[in-house]
Amino acid sequence: MTTFATFSVVLLALCGSALADPAPPPAAPPPRTELLKIRFSLRDAGAPRDFQVSVSPDNPCATAFQKSQDREVELKACASRDAHLAIDWRVRSAAGEYHSTSSIPSEHGTTIELGSSPGPRLAVTVQ
């Protein structure tokens, strides 16, 4: 009987924590409060072009648009709550259209190059 009582106490001690309430899930990251400046540098068949937009908690999306005789460029950046930027961009010309979407970290100093080779390339810098 003493062995059974000892076994029961040891079993309860080992399994007691497994019967407790599970730990709460980790808290969501705090929303971004600062302004992010995003610099786009587009390189394709023509001369390189630079664009700058800003996103903030009040204006989480920003768009840059340029239309010339032979080319149309549309760039869009949207900040998310999980510290990423959604980038949606397209280049249209008489030869065709290139369209791409990506998600990149929205940390200051991040620079990422998007696109295909050969074809248009977009460097995105978070300032």
C-alpha positions as a Markdown table, in Angstrom:
| # | Residue | x | y | z |
|---|---|---|---|---|
| 1 | Met | 0.0 | 0.0 | 0.0 |
| 2 | Thr | 2.9 | 2.4 | 0.8 |
| 3 | Thr | 4.4 | 1.7 | -2.6 |
| 4 | Phe | 1.1 | 2.5 | -4.3 |
| 5 | Ala | 0.7 | 5.8 | -2.4 |
| 6 | Thr | 4.3 | 6.8 | -3.2 |
| 7 | Phe | 3.7 | 5.9 | -6.9 |
| 8 | Ser | 0.5 | 8.0 | -6.9 |
| 9 | Val | 2.3 | 11.0 | -5.4 |
| 10 | Val | 5.2 | 10.8 | -7.9 |
| 11 | Leu | 2.8 | 10.4 | -10.8 |
| 12 | Leu | 0.7 | 13.3 | -9.7 |
| 13 | Ala | 3.9 | 15.5 | -9.3 |
| 14 | Leu | 5.1 | 14.5 | -12.8 |
| 15 | Cys | 1.8 | 14.9 | -14.6 |
| 16 | Gly | 0.4 | 17.9 | -12.7 |
| 17 | Ser | 1.9 | 20.5 | -14.9 |
| 18 | Ala | 0.5 | 18.7 | -18.0 |
| 19 | Leu | -3.0 | 19.1 | -16.6 |
| 20 | Ala | -2.6 | 22.8 | -16.0 |
| 21 | Asp | -4.0 | 25.4 | -18.4 |
| 22 | Pro | -1.8 | 25.9 | -21.5 |
| 23 | Ala | 0.3 | 29.0 | -21.8 |
| 24 | Pro | -1.3 | 31.9 | -23.6 |
| 25 | Pro | -0.2 | 32.5 | -27.2 |
| 26 | Pro | 2.5 | 35.1 | -27.7 |
| 27 | Ala | 1.2 | 38.6 | -28.0 |
| 28 | Ala | 0.9 | 40.2 | -31.5 |
| 29 | Pro | 3.7 | 42.6 | -32.4 |
| 30 | Pro | 2.8 | 46.3 | -31.5 |
| 31 | Pro | 1.6 | 48.3 | -34.5 |
| 32 | Arg | 4.1 | 50.5 | -36.2 |
| 33 | Thr | 4.0 | 54.0 | -35.1 |
| 34 | Glu | 6.7 | 55.6 | -37.2 |
| 35 | Leu | 6.8 | 57.0 | -40.7 |
| 36 | Leu | 8.6 | 54.7 | -43.3 |
| 37 | Lys | 10.1 | 56.3 | -46.4 |
| 38 | Ile | 10.5 | 53.9 | -49.3 |
| 39 | Arg | 12.8 | 54.6 | -52.2 |
| 40 | Phe | 12.2 | 52.7 | -55.5 |
| 41 | Ser | 14.9 | 52.6 | -58.1 |
| 42 | Leu | 13.6 | 51.2 | -61.4 |
| 43 | Arg | 16.0 | 49.9 | -64.1 |
| 44 | Asp | 14.8 | 48.7 | -67.4 |
| 45 | Ala | 15.3 | 49.4 | -71.1 |
| 46 | Gly | 15.2 | 53.2 | -70.5 |
| 47 | Ala | 17.1 | 55.4 | -68.2 |
| 48 | Pro | 16.9 | 54.5 | -64.4 |
| 49 | Arg | 14.1 | 56.2 | -62.6 |
| 50 | Asp | 13.8 | 56.9 | -58.8 |
| 51 | Phe | 10.6 | 57.3 | -56.8 |
| 52 | Gln | 10.0 | 58.0 | -53.1 |
| 53 | Val | 6.8 | 57.3 | -51.2 |
| 54 | Ser | 6.0 | 57.3 | -47.4 |
| 55 | Val | 3.7 | 55.0 | -45.4 |
| 56 | Ser | 2.5 | 55.5 | -41.8 |
| 57 | Pro | -0.2 | 54.0 | -39.5 |
| 58 | Asp | -2.6 | 56.7 | -40.8 |
| 59 | Asn | -1.7 | 56.1 | -44.5 |
| 60 | Pro | -0.5 | 52.4 | -44.7 |
| 61 | Cys | -0.4 | 52.4 | -48.5 |
| 62 | Ala | 1.3 | 54.7 | -51.0 |
| 63 | Thr | 1.5 | 54.7 | -54.8 |
| 64 | Ala | 3.8 | 56.2 | -57.4 |
| 65 | Phe | 2.7 | 56.4 | -61.0 |
| 66 | Gln | 4.5 | 57.7 | -64.1 |
| 67 | Lys | 3.3 | 57.7 | -67.7 |
| 68 | Ser | 5.3 | 58.6 | -70.7 |
| 69 | Gln | 4.9 | 58.2 | -74.4 |
| 70 | Asp | 6.3 | 54.7 | -74.5 |
| 71 | Arg | 6.1 | 53.4 | -70.9 |
| 72 | Glu | 3.8 | 53.3 | -67.9 |
| 73 | Val | 5.1 | 52.6 | -64.4 |
| 74 | Glu | 3.0 | 51.9 | -61.3 |
| 75 | Leu | 4.5 | 51.2 | -57.9 |
| 76 | Lys | 2.5 | 50.5 | -54.7 |
| 77 | Ala | 3.8 | 49.8 | -51.1 |
| 78 | Cys | 1.5 | 48.8 | -48.2 |
| 79 | Ala | 2.8 | 48.4 | -44.6 |
| 80 | Ser | 1.4 | 45.5 | -42.6 |
| 81 | Arg | 1.1 | 45.0 | -38.9 |
| 82 | Asp | 3.6 | 42.2 | -39.0 |
| 83 | Ala | 6.6 | 44.4 | -39.9 |
| 84 | His | 6.5 | 43.7 | -43.7 |
| 85 | Leu | 5.9 | 45.8 | -46.8 |
| 86 | Ala | 3.7 | 44.4 | -49.6 |
| 87 | Ile | 5.2 | 45.6 | -52.9 |
| 88 | Asp | 3.0 | 45.5 | -56.0 |
| 89 | Trp | 4.6 | 46.9 | -59.2 |
| 90 | Arg | 4.1 | 46.9 | -62.9 |
| 91 | Val | 5.8 | 48.2 | -66.0 |
| 92 | Arg | 3.8 | 48.5 | -69.3 |
| 93 | Ser | 5.2 | 49.3 | -72.8 |
| 94 | Ala | 4.4 | 48.5 | -76.4 |
| 95 | Ala | 6.6 | 45.4 | -76.0 |
| 96 | Gly | 4.5 | 44.0 | -73.1 |
| 97 | Glu | 3.8 | 44.2 | -69.4 |
| 98 | Tyr | 5.8 | 43.0 | -66.4 |
| 99 | His | 3.9 | 42.7 | -63.1 |
| 100 | Ser | 5.2 | 41.4 | -59.7 |
| 101 | Thr | 4.1 | 41.3 | -56.1 |
| 102 | Ser | 6.5 | 40.7 | -53.1 |
| 103 | Ser | 6.6 | 41.0 | -49.4 |
| 104 | Ile | 9.8 | 42.4 | -47.8 |
| 105 | Pro | 10.8 | 43.2 | -44.2 |
| 106 | Ser | 10.0 | 46.8 | -43.3 |
| 107 | Glu | 13.2 | 47.4 | -41.2 |
| 108 | His | 15.0 | 50.7 | -41.7 |
| 109 | Gly | 18.0 | 50.2 | -43.9 |
| 110 | Thr | 16.6 | 47.2 | -45.8 |
| 111 | Thr | 17.4 | 47.1 | -49.5 |
| 112 | Ile | 16.1 | 44.4 | -51.8 |
| 113 | Glu | 16.2 | 44.0 | -55.5 |
| 114 | Leu | 13.1 | 42.6 | -57.2 |
| 115 | Gly | 12.4 | 41.6 | -60.8 |
| 116 | Ser | 13.7 | 39.2 | -63.4 |
| 117 | Ser | 16.8 | 39.1 | -65.6 |
| 118 | Pro | 16.5 | 40.0 | -68.4 |
| 119 | Gly | 13.8 | 42.5 | -67.7 |
| 120 | Pro | 12.9 | 45.3 | -65.3 |
| 121 | Arg | 14.6 | 45.4 | -61.9 |
| 122 | Leu | 13.3 | 47.3 | -58.9 |
| 123 | Ala | 15.5 | 48.1 | -55.9 |
| 124 | Val | 13.4 | 48.9 | -52.8 |
| 125 | Thr | 15.1 | 50.7 | -49.9 |
| 126 | Val | 13.3 | 51.3 | -46.5 |
| 127 | Gln | 14.6 | 54.5 | -45.0 |
